[in-house]
Amino acid sequence: MRNIRYPTETPVHLVAAHGMEAVTYLGLVAATCTTVAFFPQVIRNWKRKSAGDLSFGTFGLFTIGVGLWLVYGVLIDNAPIIVSNLITLTVNLANLGQMVWYRRRRPGSFPPPTA
């Protein structure tokens, strides 16, 4: 049988050695990245006055997921999860609102065609 060596510094050991603050900061950085990721899309939609190339299914499902993450964050009382998902939910609701608004303004473009 081979002698398998496992790393001595697992994530659990790293948290124990460096404190929970490092993990919280990691969560905040991750939350910041995923939160600001959709701002450019909202700005692009606004400038073009169009959101025709966006998928209702994708944004709708993602928005439901973000809403569930928000509920989860509230249930476990985790500020980074709550704040980031509240902002992300707001931005994605803006995206969905733009999709509906701009498609209703173009005749024949709402509801979206089904495949």
Steps between C-alpha positions, in 0.01 A plus 500: 500500500626846411584745770267794434595833652226745576559872536522611860335835430142428405245781479389415853857532626546829315188646659612383842847647449402831342162560654160536350580851380693365200202290397266796543723715280508226238120493508482878467734503199303220333174679575633825355602329176166327449305808604663749264508251211154600377536879523654523150198317355253743659702795371522347151125438492434857609729652238363283218139519624489130422535169679385283212803275498460393863331177608200518732569142606860569599437825683179372656658183635808688618281757677307223678831348610624834631173546689545160660861587594365815663250297705779259594721790610222638718434159655865450595548871582799545265554865406719444189242263351210728588652824368648358182187311404273793581700720263526225237126436522431871449728517195349186346148623560607815313623280214173307491302824518698640208438183302125529549489877449706512182332197345153641561602819321582303183193362322493122470794442731316406820449236618832357389487229233514141621737246351 
